[in-house]
Amino acid sequence: MTTLTISIPDDSSDIISDITSLVKNAGGEISISSDEGLSEQEMDLLKSSYKEALLIKDGKLKGIPASELWND
């Protein structure tokens, strides 16, 4: 498998659907990222998750077993 990175200006987003079709027809997959970074809400969630992970690591909070994460 070969990885190809393409940078496209935000105002040229209409080409993404054409590129996506070509790649999927060839059996590949597309991963789209943005240089904008994380939003304020995403950063808050990341910080909260990090704090929770530290509490679990220190034994101050009980973690959820993976087998219970998908019981919804």
N, CA, C and O atoms as CSV, one atom per row, in Angstrom:
chain,resi,resn,atom,element,x,y,z
A,1,MET,N,N,0.854,-1.168,0.000
A,1,MET,CA,C,0.000,0.000,0.000
A,1,MET,C,C,0.904,1.235,0.000
A,1,MET,O,O,1.923,1.259,0.690
A,2,THR,N,N,0.539,2.240,-0.758
A,2,THR,CA,C,1.268,3.497,-0.848
A,2,THR,C,C,0.423,4.606,-0.264
A,2,THR,O,O,-0.784,4.663,-0.502
A,3,THR,N,N,1.050,5.495,0.506
A,3,THR,CA,C,0.354,6.647,1.071
A,3,THR,C,C,0.718,7.887,0.271
A,3,THR,O,O,1.895,8.143,0.014
A,4,LEU,N,N,-0.278,8.646,-0.119
A,4,LEU,CA,C,-0.097,9.866,-0.887
A,4,LEU,C,C,-0.745,11.004,-0.117
A,4,LEU,O,O,-1.921,10.921,0.238
A,5,THR,N,N,0.003,12.057,0.142
A,5,THR,CA,C,-0.532,13.220,0.837
A,5,THR,C,C,-0.704,14.355,-0.156
A,5,THR,O,O,0.239,14.723,-0.855
A,6,ILE,N,N,-1.909,14.910,-0.217
A,6,ILE,CA,C,-2.221,15.998,-1.138
A,6,ILE,C,C,-2.764,17.163,-0.315
A,6,ILE,O,O,-3.665,16.984,0.503
A,7,SER,N,N,-2.215,18.353,-0.533
A,7,SER,CA,C,-2.725,19.557,0.124
A,7,SER,C,C,-3.592,20.313,-0.872
A,7,SER,O,O,-3.159,20.633,-1.979
A,8,ILE,N,N,-4.839,20.594,-0.456
A,8,ILE,CA,C,-5.789,21.286,-1.322
A,8,ILE,C,C,-6.275,22.528,-0.593
A,8,ILE,O,O,-6.654,22.443,0.574
A,9,PRO,N,N,-6.272,23.687,-1.258
A,9,PRO,CA,C,-6.800,24.885,-0.627
A,9,PRO,C,C,-8.271,24.695,-0.246
A,9,PRO,O,O,-9.009,23.980,-0.924
A,10,ASP,N,N,-8.683,25.337,0.839
A,10,ASP,CA,C,-10.061,25.193,1.311
A,10,ASP,C,C,-11.095,25.595,0.262
A,10,ASP,O,O,-12.183,25.022,0.225
A,11,ASP,N,N,-10.776,26.568,-0.588
A,11,ASP,CA,C,-11.745,27.014,-1.590
A,11,ASP,C,C,-11.834,26.067,-2.789
A,11,ASP,O,O,-12.612,26.320,-3.709
A,12,SER,N,N,-11.066,24.999,-2.797
A,12,SER,CA,C,-11.105,24.005,-3.881
A,12,SER,C,C,-11.698,22.693,-3.402
A,12,SER,O,O,-11.363,21.629,-3.923
A,13,SER,N,N,-12.563,22.761,-2.425
A,13,SER,CA,C,-13.086,21.543,-1.815
A,13,SER,C,C,-13.955,20.718,-2.766
A,13,SER,O,O,-14.183,19.537,-2.503
A,14,ASP,N,N,-14.446,21.303,-3.859
A,14,ASP,CA,C,-15.277,20.549,-4.787
A,14,ASP,C,C,-14.510,19.418,-5.463
A,14,ASP,O,O,-15.115,18.438,-5.899
A,15,ILE,N,N,-13.207,19.538,-5.555
A,15,ILE,CA,C,-12.378,18.500,-6.176
A,15,ILE,C,C,-12.257,17.262,-5.284
A,15,ILE,O,O,-11.930,16.177,-5.765
A,16,ILE,N,N,-12.520,17.426,-3.988
A,16,ILE,CA,C,-12.378,16.315,-3.043
A,16,ILE,C,C,-13.286,15.146,-3.428
A,16,ILE,O,O,-12.877,13.990,-3.327
A,17,SER,N,N,-14.502,15.431,-3.865
A,17,SER,CA,C,-15.410,14.333,-4.237
A,17,SER,C,C,-14.880,13.567,-5.440
A,17,SER,O,O,-15.015,12.345,-5.500
A,18,ASP,N,N,-14.273,14.273,-6.410
A,18,ASP,CA,C,-13.690,13.588,-7.574
A,18,ASP,C,C,-12.516,12.704,-7.158
A,18,ASP,O,O,-12.396,11.563,-7.605
A,19,ILE,N,N,-11.661,13.240,-6.307
A,19,ILE,CA,C,-10.503,12.479,-5.830
A,19,ILE,C,C,-10.969,11.282,-5.012
A,19,ILE,O,O,-10.423,10.186,-5.141
A,20,THR,N,N,-11.978,11.490,-4.173
A,20,THR,CA,C,-12.511,10.405,-3.348
A,20,THR,C,C,-13.026,9.268,-4.217
A,20,THR,O,O,-12.763,8.100,-3.929
A,21,SER,N,N,-13.748,9.593,-5.267
A,21,SER,CA,C,-14.267,8.561,-6.173
A,21,SER,C,C,-13.141,7.768,-6.822
A,21,SER,O,O,-13.201,6.541,-6.899
A,22,LEU,N,N,-12.116,8.471,-7.288
A,22,LEU,CA,C,-10.979,7.786,-7.912
A,22,LEU,C,C,-10.286,6.838,-6.941
A,22,LEU,O,O,-9.976,5.697,-7.282
A,23,VAL,N,N,-10.049,7.326,-5.732
A,23,VAL,CA,C,-9.333,6.517,-4.746
A,23,VAL,C,C,-10.163,5.309,-4.328
A,23,VAL,O,O,-9.637,4.200,-4.236
A,24,LYS,N,N,-11.460,5.512,-4.075
A,24,LYS,CA,C,-12.316,4.391,-3.662
A,24,LYS,C,C,-12.467,3.367,-4.773
A,24,LYS,O,O,-12.517,2.167,-4.501
A,25,ASN,N,N,-12.540,3.817,-6.018
A,25,ASN,CA,C,-12.617,2.881,-7.151
A,25,ASN,C,C,-11.346,2.055,-7.281
A,25,ASN,O,O,-11.379,0.941,-7.806
A,26,ALA,N,N,-10.226,2.593,-6.808
A,26,ALA,CA,C,-8.954,1.866,-6.857
A,26,ALA,C,C,-8.770,0.987,-5.621
A,26,ALA,O,O,-7.756,0.301,-5.491
A,27,GLY,N,N,-9.762,1.007,-4.702
A,27,GLY,CA,C,-9.668,0.175,-3.502
A,27,GLY,C,C,-8.960,0.848,-2.348
A,27,GLY,O,O,-8.601,0.189,-1.372
A,28,GLY,N,N,-8.753,2.154,-2.443
A,28,GLY,CA,C,-8.071,2.878,-1.375
A,28,GLY,C,C,-9.044,3.507,-0.399
A,28,GLY,O,O,-10.254,3.293,-0.480
A,29,GLU,N,N,-8.503,4.283,0.521
A,29,GLU,CA,C,-9.335,4.994,1.484
A,29,GLU,C,C,-8.811,6.418,1.625
A,29,GLU,O,O,-7.640,6.695,1.369
A,30,ILE,N,N,-9.698,7.306,2.035
A,30,ILE,CA,C,-9.375,8.721,2.171
A,30,ILE,C,C,-9.398,9.101,3.644
A,30,ILE,O,O,-10.299,8.705,4.382
A,31,SER,N,N,-8.402,9.869,4.065
A,31,SER,CA,C,-8.368,10.428,5.408
A,31,SER,C,C,-8.164,11.932,5.248
A,31,SER,O,O,-7.117,12.374,4.774
A,32,ILE,N,N,-9.162,12.712,5.641
A,32,ILE,CA,C,-9.108,14.159,5.460
A,32,ILE,C,C,-8.811,14.824,6.791
A,32,ILE,O,O,-9.444,14.521,7.802
A,33,SER,N,N,-7.851,15.726,6.787
A,33,SER,CA,C,-7.538,16.497,7.985
A,33,SER,C,C,-7.456,17.970,7.608
A,33,SER,O,O,-7.369,18.324,6.432
A,34,SER,N,N,-7.485,18.802,8.609
A,34,SER,CA,C,-7.449,20.240,8.387
A,34,SER,C,C,-6.341,20.852,9.229
A,34,SER,O,O,-6.033,20.351,10.311
A,35,ASP,N,N,-5.748,21.921,8.747
A,35,ASP,CA,C,-4.713,22.619,9.493
A,35,ASP,C,C,-5.290,23.524,10.577
A,35,ASP,O,O,-4.544,24.153,11.327
A,36,GLU,N,N,-6.600,23.590,10.657
A,36,GLU,CA,C,-7.247,24.488,11.601
A,36,GLU,C,C,-7.040,24.058,13.050
A,36,GLU,O,O,-7.268,24.852,13.963
A,37,GLY,N,N,-6.621,22.839,13.273
A,37,GLY,CA,C,-6.429,22.358,14.634
A,37,GLY,C,C,-7.752,22.002,15.296
A,37,GLY,O,O,-8.775,21.846,14.629
A,38,LEU,N,N,-7.716,21.876,16.601
A,38,LEU,CA,C,-8.900,21.499,17.352
A,38,LEU,C,C,-9.747,22.720,17.676
A,38,LEU,O,O,-9.228,23.811,17.913
A,39,SER,N,N,-11.066,22.519,17.681
A,39,SER,CA,C,-11.953,23.592,18.109
A,39,SER,C,C,-11.845,23.721,19.627
A,39,SER,O,O,-11.253,22.867,20.287
A,40,GLU,N,N,-12.414,24.783,20.171
A,40,GLU,CA,C,-12.364,24.988,21.618
A,40,GLU,C,C,-13.069,23.838,22.340
A,40,GLU,O,O,-12.594,23.372,23.375
A,41,GLN,N,N,-14.198,23.381,21.798
A,41,GLN,CA,C,-14.932,22.269,22.407
A,41,GLN,C,C,-14.113,20.983,22.346
A,41,GLN,O,O,-14.066,20.233,23.321
A,42,GLU,N,N,-13.467,20.721,21.209
A,42,GLU,CA,C,-12.639,19.525,21.077
A,42,GLU,C,C,-11.460,19.566,22.046
A,42,GLU,O,O,-11.101,18.542,22.627
A,43,MET,N,N,-10.855,20.741,22.224
A,43,MET,CA,C,-9.743,20.878,23.151
A,43,MET,C,C,-10.206,20.642,24.585
A,43,MET,O,O,-9.500,20.003,25.366
A,44,ASP,N,N,-11.389,21.153,24.938
A,44,ASP,CA,C,-11.935,20.930,26.279
A,44,ASP,C,C,-12.188,19.445,26.528
A,44,ASP,O,O,-11.902,18.936,27.611
A,45,LEU,N,N,-12.726,18.752,25.522
A,45,LEU,CA,C,-12.974,17.313,25.655
A,45,LEU,C,C,-11.661,16.542,25.798
A,45,LEU,O,O,-11.573,15.590,26.573
A,46,LEU,N,N,-10.650,16.958,25.050
A,46,LEU,CA,C,-9.341,16.312,25.132
A,46,LEU,C,C,-8.738,16.499,26.518
A,46,LEU,O,O,-8.203,15.552,27.095
A,47,LYS,N,N,-8.820,17.709,27.056
A,47,LYS,CA,C,-8.301,17.985,28.396
A,47,LYS,C,C,-9.042,17.160,29.444
A,47,LYS,O,O,-8.432,16.593,30.350
A,48,SER,N,N,-10.365,17.101,29.308
A,48,SER,CA,C,-11.178,16.334,30.252
A,48,SER,C,C,-10.825,14.851,30.204
A,48,SER,O,O,-10.715,14.197,31.241
A,49,SER,N,N,-10.649,14.332,29.005
A,49,SER,CA,C,-10.278,12.920,28.844
A,49,SER,C,C,-8.919,12.634,29.452
A,49,SER,O,O,-8.714,11.595,30.078
A,50,TYR,N,N,-7.989,13.565,29.263
A,50,TYR,CA,C,-6.640,13.407,29.809
A,50,TYR,C,C,-6.689,13.376,31.338
A,50,TYR,O,O,-6.046,12.534,31.965
A,51,LYS,N,N,-7.450,14.295,31.935
A,51,LYS,CA,C,-7.580,14.331,33.393
A,51,LYS,C,C,-8.200,13.034,33.912
A,51,LYS,O,O,-7.772,12.492,34.931
A,52,GLU,N,N,-9.217,12.544,33.193
A,52,GLU,CA,C,-9.870,11.293,33.590
A,52,GLU,C,C,-8.888,10.128,33.507
A,52,GLU,O,O,-8.860,9.276,34.395
A,53,ALA,N,N,-8.087,10.087,32.448
A,53,ALA,CA,C,-7.099,9.008,32.296
A,53,ALA,C,C,-6.086,9.037,33.429
A,53,ALA,O,O,-5.693,7.984,33.932
A,54,LEU,N,N,-5.656,10.231,33.842
A,54,LEU,CA,C,-4.712,10.339,34.952
A,54,LEU,C,C,-5.333,9.866,36.258
A,54,LEU,O,O,-4.665,9.210,37.057
A,55,LEU,N,N,-6.614,10.192,36.486
A,55,LEU,CA,C,-7.294,9.738,37.699
A,55,LEU,C,C,-7.416,8.219,37.726
A,55,LEU,O,O,-7.242,7.599,38.775
A,56,ILE,N,N,-7.715,7.621,36.577
A,56,ILE,CA,C,-7.812,6.159,36.485
A,56,ILE,C,C,-6.439,5.546,36.732
A,56,ILE,O,O,-6.318,4.554,37.452
A,57,LYS,N,N,-5.408,6.133,36.137
A,57,LYS,CA,C,-4.044,5.633,36.313
A,57,LYS,C,C,-3.631,5.660,37.783
A,57,LYS,O,O,-2.992,4.725,38.266
A,58,ASP,N,N,-3.994,6.729,38.494
A,58,ASP,CA,C,-3.641,6.883,39.905
A,58,ASP,C,C,-4.563,6.101,40.839
A,58,ASP,O,O,-4.365,6.120,42.054
A,59,GLY,N,N,-5.568,5.411,40.288
A,59,GLY,CA,C,-6.483,4.620,41.105
A,59,GLY,C,C,-7.527,5.444,41.825
A,59,GLY,O,O,-8.181,4.940,42.739
A,60,LYS,N,N,-7.704,6.702,41.440
A,60,LYS,CA,C,-8.670,7.578,42.089
A,60,LYS,C,C,-10.044,7.517,41.435
A,60,LYS,O,O,-11.019,8.038,41.976
A,61,LEU,N,N,-10.117,6.889,40.290
A,61,LEU,CA,C,-11.365,6.747,39.548
A,61,LEU,C,C,-11.364,5.364,38.912
A,61,LEU,O,O,-10.348,4.917,38.381
A,62,LYS,N,N,-12.507,4.692,38.966
A,62,LYS,CA,C,-12.603,3.360,38.379
A,62,LYS,C,C,-12.870,3.488,36.884
A,62,LYS,O,O,-13.789,4.191,36.463
A,63,GLY,N,N,-12.067,2.810,36.099
A,63,GLY,CA,C,-12.252,2.813,34.655
A,63,GLY,C,C,-13.415,1.927,34.239
A,63,GLY,O,O,-13.883,1.092,35.014
A,64,ILE,N,N,-13.874,2.113,33.018
A,64,ILE,CA,C,-14.957,1.294,32.473
A,64,ILE,C,C,-14.319,0.194,31.628
A,64,ILE,O,O,-13.572,0.488,30.695
A,65,PRO,N,N,-14.608,-1.078,31.946
A,65,PRO,CA,C,-14.047,-2.155,31.132
A,65,PRO,C,C,-14.509,-2.044,29.677
A,65,PRO,O,O,-15.641,-1.637,29.420
A,66,ALA,N,N,-13.658,-2.395,28.742
A,66,ALA,CA,C,-13.996,-2.312,27.335
A,66,ALA,C,C,-15.252,-3.096,26.993
A,66,ALA,O,O,-15.998,-2.709,26.094
A,67,SER,N,N,-15.491,-4.188,27.695
A,67,SER,CA,C,-16.678,-5.001,27.414
A,67,SER,C,C,-17.975,-4.266,27.743
A,67,SER,O,O,-19.038,-4.649,27.254
A,68,GLU,N,N,-17.904,-3.218,28.563
A,68,GLU,CA,C,-19.105,-2.463,28.916
A,68,GLU,C,C,-19.278,-1.188,28.101
A,68,GLU,O,O,-20.312,-0.527,28.202
A,69,LEU,N,N,-18.304,-0.843,27.314
A,69,LEU,CA,C,-18.384,0.406,26.557
A,69,LEU,C,C,-19.434,0.362,25.444
A,69,LEU,O,O,-20.003,1.397,25.097
A,70,TRP,N,N,-19.694,-0.806,24.888
A,70,TRP,CA,C,-20.611,-0.910,23.761
A,70,TRP,C,C,-21.907,-1.620,24.122
A,70,TRP,O,O,-22.495,-2.293,23.275
A,71,ASN,N,N,-22.357,-1.487,25.345
A,71,ASN,CA,C,-23.604,-2.117,25.767
A,71,ASN,C,C,-24.838,-1.291,25.434
A,71,ASN,O,O,-25.960,-1.725,25.694
A,72,ASP,N,N,-24.646,-0.098,24.860
A,72,ASP,CA,C,-25.777,0.791,24.558
A,72,ASP,C,C,-26.630,0.232,23.450
A,72,ASP,O,O,-27.624,0.848,23.066
